[in-house]
Amino acid sequence: MSTEEIVDELVQRFHGMNRDGPHGVLKYVNTANATLMAVESEKTLIVDSTTGLLPFVATTAGVYAYNMPTDVWRVSGVLILIDDNDMSMFADYGSTMPRMLRSTEKNAVSIAGRYYAKFPYVKQPRDYMSATIPAQLMFSKDPGTKDDYYRRRSYRKPTDIMSESIQSDFPPPSDMEILLPAAAKLIEGIQSGNYVEAYQYVSGEFKRAYWKQQNAGVQGDYDYEPVDRGF
C-alpha cells in the first residue's frame, strides 16, 4: 500500500479525522513507522554498499564527540577491522588490547563474514532526536587523528513520513499487516484517552513480536531497547 492508501483507509475508519496537520492521520502513520523501525537489527544495520564493511568514523586528536550523518538512528559501538589476525594495529592502545582480543568469543564479532574487534573506549552514544540533534558518538579516550581506522556499528534512522508521497519503511505486505494496524492503535488511543497505553503497546509488545519474526534465524546479538523518540 502507498502512504496515500494507508491514510485513505484510516480516514474512512476514523470518521472526522483530518488527513494531515498536528492531529491528522498522517502524523500517526509517521509515529508508528518511526516507533517500529527504530531498532538494532541486521536489517537496519548500515554498511558500505561498495565494500560491505561498516562505515569509517574519521577522528581528530583531542576531539571526543562526533555527530553522525542524518541517516543514523543509533551507534551501538565502535569496531576495528581485524586484518589477518594482525594484532600489531592495536599497539597504540597498550598491552592490554592484544590480550583482550585473544578472547575472540568475548571481544570480537563477525559481521557479513568479516571479523571486527570491539573498541572499548566509548561512552553511551546519543540516539537521533531531530535534524538539529543528530545521533552522536563519544569516545572516552582520545581517539587520535585517524581517517580509516575506527568503524561504527550503526543503524538506519526511520524515514520521516512528512507527506503522503513519501513511502514508509515497510514493504508489502507488512505495510498493511503491521504499519496500518499500529497507526490505527495509536489513533484509537487518542480517541479513547488512552494514548500512553496505546503507544506502550505499539513500542513494546507489537514491536518486539514483529522484530522477533524479522530476526528469526539470524545469528548474533541483534535486539533492541524500546525507545521513546518523543512523538
N, C-alpha and C positions, 0 to 999 in steps of 0.2 A: 504494500500500500504506500502511496505517496503521503507526504505530510498533509497535503491538502485533503486527501481522502480520509485520513485519520481525524482531522479536525471536523470534516463533514459528519462523520459518524458520531463524534462526541457532541456536536451541536444538536443533532437530531435526538440523541439520547437525553441530553440535559437541556430541556427547553428554556429559552430565555437567556442563555449564556452568550456573550459576545465571542466572536472568533479570536480577536486579538485584544491587546490592551492589558493593563495591570491585573485585571481579573478575568481575562479571556481564556478560552480553551487552550490556545497555543502556549500560554505560559506553563500550563500543567503538563503538556506534552514535552516541553523542553525540560522541565523539572524531573519528570520521570526518566527521560533519556539520560540526563546528567547524573542522576542518582544511581541508576542501574549500571551505567557504563564506567563509572569512576571505580576502577578495580585493578588490583595486581593480578594479571593473568598472562599466560603465554600469548593469548590472542590480542592483548593490548600492549605487549612489550614492544618498545621502539628499537629497531635495528637498522643499520645502514643497508639500504636496498641494493647497493653495489657489491659490498663485501660480505654481508650477512653478519657483521660484527656489531657489538654495542658501540654507540657513538662516543667520540672523544669528548673530554672536558679540558679545554686549554686553560692552563693556570699561570699565574704570575706570582713570583716570590713576594711574600708579605701580604698577599690578598687571600682571605679565608672564605669569603662568601661569593657565590656565583649564581646569578639569575639564570634560569633555564629558558629555552625557546618557548614560544607561546603554545606549542602543541603538546607540551609536557604537563601532565597532571601531578605526577609524583615521581621522586627519585628515591628508590628504596636502598640504594647503596652505591659504592664506588668499587670497581673491579679493575684488575690489571691482567692483561692477556698473558698467559703462560706460554712462552715460545720454546718448544722442545725441552721443557723442564729445566731451562736455564735459570738458576737462582741468582746469578750474578746481578740481574737487573734490580734486585732488592737490596743491594749492598748499602745504598744511601740511607736506609732506614734502620741500620743497626743489626746486630747479630741475632736479635730475636725473630726477625721476619723470616729468614730461611727455616728456622726451627719450626715456626708456626706452619709454614707451607708444606712441611714434610707430612703433615697430617691432612692429606687431600680430602678425606671424608668430612672433616670439620671446617676446613679453611679454603676450599676451592669448590667451584660449581661448574657444571657443564651446561653450556647454552648453545644450541644449534651445532653441536659437535665439537665445540672448542672449549678448552678449559680456561677459567679465569680464577685468579686469586682474589679473595675478599680483602679490600684495603680497610683497616680498622679505624683509622683516624678521621672519622666523620661524625658530625653531630646529627641530631634528629633533623631531617630535612623539613622544609616548609612546603606544604601542598599548594597547588594553584588555587588562588582565591578569586582573582579578576584580572582583566587585561593590565591593570596598573600594579597588581600584586601577583607576579608570576611565581611558579614553583622556584624554590631556591635550595641550593646545595651549600653546606658549610663544612669546611674542614676544621678539625680540632688541632691539627698540626700544620705548620707552614708547608704547603704543597710544592713550593719551588716553582720555577718557570719551566713548564713542560707543555708542549703542544700535542704530543701523540703518545702519552703515557697512561693517563687515567681514562677510564671508560665508565659511563654512567648506566646503571640499570634503571631505566625509566619507563614510564607507562603513559600512553596517549591520553590527552585530555578529551573528554566527550565533546562532540560537536555542539556548538551553540545554535539552537534552532530558533532563530530570531524572525524568521518569516516562513510562510507555507511553501516557499520554493526551495527550502533547504531540507535535504533528506536526513533522517535520523541515522544512528549508528547500527540500527537493527535491520538486517537483510530479511526478505520474505523467507519463511512465513512468521519469523519471530516478531516482526513489527506488529502483526495482527494478534499473535498469541501472547506476547509479552508487553510490548510498549503500550498498546491500546488499553488493555485492562489495568495497567499500572497507572496511566493517566486518569482513567475513569475512577480508580480507587481514591486518588488524590482529590478529584472533584467532588466525589461523594463525601469525603471528609470535610471539605469546605462547606458543603450544603448542610451537613448534619451537625456542624460544630465540633467535629472530632478530627480535625486535620492532623494534629500531632500523632494520634493513634494511626491514622492512615499512612502518614509519612514513615512512621516507625515500621509499619508492616511492609511497605514497599522497600525501604532501605535495609530491612532486616531479613525476615523470612523469605520474602519474594525474591530479593536479590541473591540471597545465599543459595536458594534452590536452583535458580537459573544458572549461576556460575558453577555450581557443583555439576550440573549437567554439561555445561560447556567444557569444563576441565576434566571430564571423565576420561580416564586412560592416559592423562598427561602425567609424566613422572617429574617430580620436583617439588618445590615448596610454594607453589602458587596458591595464594589465599589472599584475603583482604580484610581490612578493618572497615566496618561500615563508617562512612564519613559524611558528616553534615556539612555540605558545601554552602550553607547559608541561604538556601532557597526557601 
